[in-house]
């Protein structure tokens, strides 16, 4: 029965991750329409995306300790209802301040979904199934991001950008109501809320912070180049926006397949697992930087998503083991580092594109992904060795 409940929880939270992340990334195909409708410049309309990301990043650090104190399901339910309501309200924005406010509030509540869901997966699944659960959630999340340009662009093309936010919000609200009924409440892991002591324990854990540093660079690599992948595909192939969006969804499909296969591959390949994932990521990104053929670009996107989720799900699962009694706080630190790395990567790569061309973004990040994967392989193999030695010592006693 517990297994059935966990699988049901995994499905419903995966769908919410798909919608909430898609709600964010759909803006990429709506900026021009929003600017025209609200009589704004494109850069002013784009500030709504910045508002979402800044709000998301800031409040990520609050929701983790809150979930440890009041229960993760309670925080996720509240966040799901909140992000649905403000997504719907975003459809009724009438000027720039209202648009920024609604999107910032959407980001605020979105910050209570992703890291806390990852923490709940860590607590709900055992060591054998934890990585599969985390990988599956990440697969839904990035499939939502990758397909959002197609969904958002199609809806906006047929009607209006306002319907994009309204439809996402209505479906999120329906799912949030379902979640209220079927998600079983978990117990708090702390009896009082103390942000300083919670983050003090995380920030002073050397091995945990070492992993989160790698996750920062993973965010730099993945978000930093995926943001520009649509431009790369369009410039390389000349395809229209809808077809480009369909190609980008291959990245999301890669994360879905990778999330499903990660535990089996890790068990089979053992020490070579992360290094192999890093090599696949390197080859995929290098292919994106050097070829213009649609088939090679498609395989590159698929391999990029596949390798990313193998690396990221392993890093997250291991990070949770470093702070087993504070998974909410741990995932807040992880999520903050991942999105901070992504924001910095997007900014840096924008300058790289302007000065050297868009292909250089993917060329340089291919080497970064290879390096992160190899270093992660070294760190995690040492961690696994210490676990085996500890288990042996316990059995010996």
N, C-alpha and C positions, 0 to 999 in steps of 0.2 A: 504493500500500500504506500509506504514512504517513497519507493522508487517511482510509482505512478504519479504521486503528488509532485515530486521533484521535476519530472518530465513535463508535467502540465505547467508548473511554475516557469520552467525554462522556456517553454514555447511562448507563453503570454508576455514574459519580460523581454524575450527576443523580439517579438512584434512591436513592443513599446519602444525598444531601442531603435528598431528600423524606422518607425514613424518620427520619433523625436530627433534623430540625427538627420533624417530626410527633411524634416521641417526646417532645420538650419541650413543645409546645403542647397535646398531648392532656391534659396535667395540668389545663387549665382546666375540663374537663368531669368531672374525677375527684375534685376536692378534697373535696366533700361526702361522697362514698362512702368516701374514704380516712379522713376524720375519724371517721365512724361506725364503720368496721371496726376502726380502731386506738384507738378511745375517746379521740379528741383533739378540741380545738376546731377550728373551720374555719381560724382564723388560724394555729394551730400547724401544721396540715397544709399550709397555703399556704407555710410557711417552706421546704418542700422545693423549691418553685419558685424562691424567692430563693436557696437554696443552689446550685441549678443555674446560675442566671444569674451569680452572683458568681464561682463557680468558672470558668465559661466565660470571663468577662471577664478574669479575672486571668491565666489560662494562655494566652489568645490571644497575649499578648505574648511568651510563651516559644517557642511552636511555630513561629513565623515564622523566627527565626534558626536554630532547630534544622533546619528544612527546607532552608535555604540551606546549612547545613553538611553534613548527612547525606543529602540528597535528599528531594524532596517526596513521591514515591510511597512511600518507606519510612515516612515519618511518617504519611501518610494511611492506609496499611495498618494500622499499629500502632494508630492512633486509632480506626479502624473496628472492629477486634476488641475494643478496650477498651470502647467505648461500647455495643457489643452485649452484652458480658458483664455490664456493670453495669446495663443496662436489664433484663436477665433477673433479676439479683439483686434489683432493685427490687421485683419481684413477690413476693419472699419477705420483705420488710420486716416486722418484728414489733413495732416501737415507733418513736417519733419519732427517736431518735438513729440507728437503722439506716436509716430512710427518708431522713434528711438525708444520711447518709454515702454511700449508694448513688446518690442523685441528684446529689450534689456530684461524685462520681467520674465519673458519666455526663457532667456538664458539662465536667469537665476534659478528657476524651477528645474530646468534641464540639468543643472549641476547636481540636483538631488536624485537623478535617475541613474546616470552611468556609473560613477564610482561606487555608489551604494549597492547597485545591482551586482557589480563585480564582487563586492565584499560578501553579499548574501550567497552568491555562488560558492565562494570559498568556504563558508560555514555549512552550507547545505549538502555539499558533495564530499565524499571521501577522497583520499589521495589518488586513488585509481581513476576516478571520474571527474576530478576537479578541473583538470586542464581541458577536457572535452567540453565541459559546461561553459567555462570562460571563453574558449575558442568559438563556441556556437553563438554566444551573445555578441562577441566581437564580429563574427561573420554577419549576423543580422544588422549590426550597427553600421558597418562599412558598406554592406549591400544597400542599406537605406541611403547612405551618403552618395554612393556611386550612381544609383538609379534616380536620385532626386532631380538631376538636371533633365532627365527624360520626362519624369512625371510632372515636374513643375513647368517645363517648357511646353509640354503638350496641353496641359490645362490652361496655361496662360495664352497659348496660341488660339485655343478654341473659345476662350471666354475672357478672363481677366486675371491679373496677378492676385487680386483679392480672393478669388475662388481657391487659389492654391493654399493659402493660409487657412481659409475657412474649412476646406475639405480635410486637410491634415488635422486641424484642431477638432473637428467633429468626430473623426475616426479615433483620435487619441482619447477623447472624452468617453466614447462608447467603451473603448478598451479599458480605460481607467475605472469605469463602473464595474466591468467584469472582474478586474483585479481586486476591487474592494470585496467582492463576493467569494473569490476562490483562493486568494493568497492567505496562507495561514500565518498569523502573527508570530514573530520570533521574540525571544526574551532579550532585554537589554544586557549588555556585557559589563557595564559599569553602573554604579549607583549614583553618580553625580557627574555633572558636566564641568570639565576643567580643560579649556583649550590649551593652556600653556603646558600643563603636565602631559597631556595627550601627545602634543607635538614634540615636547621635550624628549619623551621616550622614543619617538620615531627618529628624530633628527640626531640623536646621540647613538643610534644603533648603526655602527660603521658598515656592517655588511648589508643592511637594508638600504642605506643611503647610496652604497656603491651600485646596487642594482637600479635604484631610481635614477641615478646619473646616466646609466645606459638607456633607460626608458626615455629620458630627456633627449638623448641623441637619436633615439628611434623616432620620436615625434618630429625632431628636426628633419630627419630623412624622409619620413612618410608624408606628413602633412606639407612639409616644405617643398616637395616636388609634385605630390598629387594635386595640389592647388593649381598647378600650371599644366597638368597633363591634358586638359581639354584644349588649351591653346596649342600645345605641341601636336596633338592629333589633327586639329583643324588646319594648322599650317602645313603639316606633312602630307595630308591626304586631300584637303579641299572639301571635305564632307560638310554637310549642313549640321546645325546644332543638334537636331534630334538624333541623327546617326552617330555623331560624336558622343552623345550621351549614352547611346546603346553600347558603344565600344567601351566607355568608361565603366559601365556596369560589369564588365569582365573582371575588373579589379575586385569588386564586391563578391562576385561569384568565386573568385580565387580564395577570398577570406572564408567564405562558407565551406568550401571543400577542405581547405586547410584546417579549419576548426574541427571538422569531423574526423580528419585523419591524423591530427597531431598526436594524440595519445598512442595510437598503434605504431606510428612511425618512430616516435621517441623510444618506445619499448623495443622495437626491432633494431634501430640503428644505434641506440645507446649513446656513447660518447661522440659519435660522428653526426648526431642529429642536428645540433645547432650549427655546426660548421657547414654541413650540407645545405641547410636552409639559407645560411649566409651566402654561399656560393650561388645558389639559385637566385637569390635577390640581386646579387651582383650582375649575373648574366642577364637577368630580365631588364634591369635598369640600363645596363650598357647597350642592350638591343634597342631600347627606346631612344637612346641618345644618338644612335648611329644608323638606323634604318628607317625608311619611309614606306615600306611595303605594309599594306593593311594586315596581312596575316601575321607578320613578325611583330608588328605593334600590338596586335590582339594577344598573341602569346606572351609578349612582354608584360602586358597589364595583368594577365591571368597569373603568370609566375610571380610577379611583384606582390599581388595580393596574397597568394599562397604562402610565399616565404615570410612575408610580414607577420601573418597570424601565427605561424609556427614559432617565430622568435618572440613575439609579444605575449602570447598566451603562456609561454614557458617562463618568461621574466615575471609576469604578474603572479602566476601560481607560486613561484619561488619566493617572491616578495611577501606574499601572504603568510608563508611559513615562517618568515623572519619575525613577524608580529602576530602570532596566532590568536592572541586575546584582544587585538585591536584592529580587526580587519577593516572596519569603516574608516578609521584614521589612516591606516596604511594605504587604502585605495584613494583617499583624498590626496595624499602626498604623491602617489603614483600618477593620478589623473592630472594634477596640477603640473607636474614635471612634463608629462606627455604633451599637454596643450601649450605649455610655455615654450617647449622645444619647437612645437609646430608653428607657433606665432613667430618665433625668432627665425626659423627656417624659411617661412614665407617671406619675411621682410628681406633677409639676406639674399634669397634666390631671386627676388624681384630686382635687386641691384645687379646680380649676376646676369640675368636675362637682358637687362637694359644695356650692359656693357659688352657682354660676350656672346649673347644669343641663347635661346631657350634650350638648345641641345646640351649646353655645358652644365645646366642644372642637373640633368639626369646622369651625365658622365661623372661629375664629382660625387653625387650622392650614392652612386653605385659602389664606390670605394668606401664611403662611410658606412654603408650597410654591411659590407663585407667585414670591416673592422669591428663594428659593434657585435656582429654575430660571433666572430672568433673570440673576442674578449668575453662575451656572455658565456660561450662554451667553456672557457677556462674557469670563470667564477663559479658556474653552476656545477661543473664536474667536481670541483673542490668541495662545494656544499654537500653534494650527494655522497662523496667519500667520507666526510665528517659524520653524516647521518648513519652510514653503514657502520663506521667505527663505534659510534654511540650505541647503536643497536647491539653490536657484538659485545660491547662492555657490559650492557644490561643483562644479556643472555648469560655471559660468563659469571656474573654475580649470582 
